[in-house]
Amino acid sequence: MLLRERETERGLLVSVCDADLVGQTFENGQVSITVSESFYAGESAVDADADAVIDGLRRASVANLVGEECVGVAVEAGIIDEGAVLEIGETRHAQLLQIQ
């Protein structure tokens, strides 16, 4: 999994994707998501195991996740509710917003 963290005016933005999805676009009717290198990868992204992903998501103010593996990790850890996960084409997508 690729994990990228950025500080913003509104807190920590975390993006996570399954590494093999970078550059791909998934569609489901009118919903489309592109796993762009500029958002999910790049120089500041790191290869991450489940523990690192969970740690990043627990600290996040906002998070975007794309992929079976990373969404599964977040659901299993109780960070993302399974009912909030979207099936987009052949992958899964979830967003997290922590209100403090």
N, C-alpha and C positions, 0 to 999 in steps of 0.2 A: 504494500500500500504506500502511496505517496501522501505525505503530510506537509502542509504548508501553513505557517502561522504569520499573521501580520497585525501589528497594532494599528488601530484606526481611531478616529475621534470618538467613536462609540464603543470602543473596547477591542478585545482580541477577536479577529476574524480567522477562523480555521477552515481550511478546505482539505478534504480527504477524498482520494479516489483509488480504485484498484489500478495499479500501475499499467496494466495492459490496455486500459481504456483511453489513455491520453490520445487526443486527436480524433476520436470517434464521435459521431452524432447519433443520438437515439431519438426516436419519434413514436408518439402514440396519439393518433388523431391530431388535434391542434397543439399538443404539447410536444416540445422539442428541447433537448438539452445537448450541448456540445461540451465535451470534456477537453477544454482548451488548455494548451500548455501554459499560456500566460496566466491563467487563474489557478490551475491545479498543480502545475509542475514548476519549471523554472529553477534558477540557481538556489533559491531559498527553500525549496522542497527537499525533504529527506525521506529515504526509505524507512518505513516505520513498521514495527510489530504491533500486535493488538494492545499491549500495555501502553505504548507511546501514543497510539490513537486515542485510547480512553482518557489518558492524562490530558491531552490537548483538548478534547471535547469537554471535559469537566471544567477547564479553565476558560473556555470560549464564551464570548458574548453572542456571537453569531457563527454558525457553521453550515457548510454545504458538503454533502457526501454523495458520491456516485459510485455504485458498484456493489455487487453481491457480497463480497467479503467485508468491505468497510461498513456497509450498512448493517450487515449481520453482527459485526462486533459491537456496534453501537446499540443495537436492539438487545443483544444478549447481556450487555452491561447495564441495561435499564436506562440508558441515556435518551434513546429514541423509542417512542411507542410504535409497535408494529402497525397499528392502525393509521399512523401518520406517514407511512412509507408509500411512495408512488412507484408503480411499475411503469417504466417508460421504455417502450420497445423491449429489448432483451436485457435490460438492467434495472436496478433499483436506485431511487433517489430519495434523499431526505434532507430537510433543513431543520436547524435548531436555532431558537432565539431565546436567550436567557434574559429575563427581565429582573433587574436588581432593584 
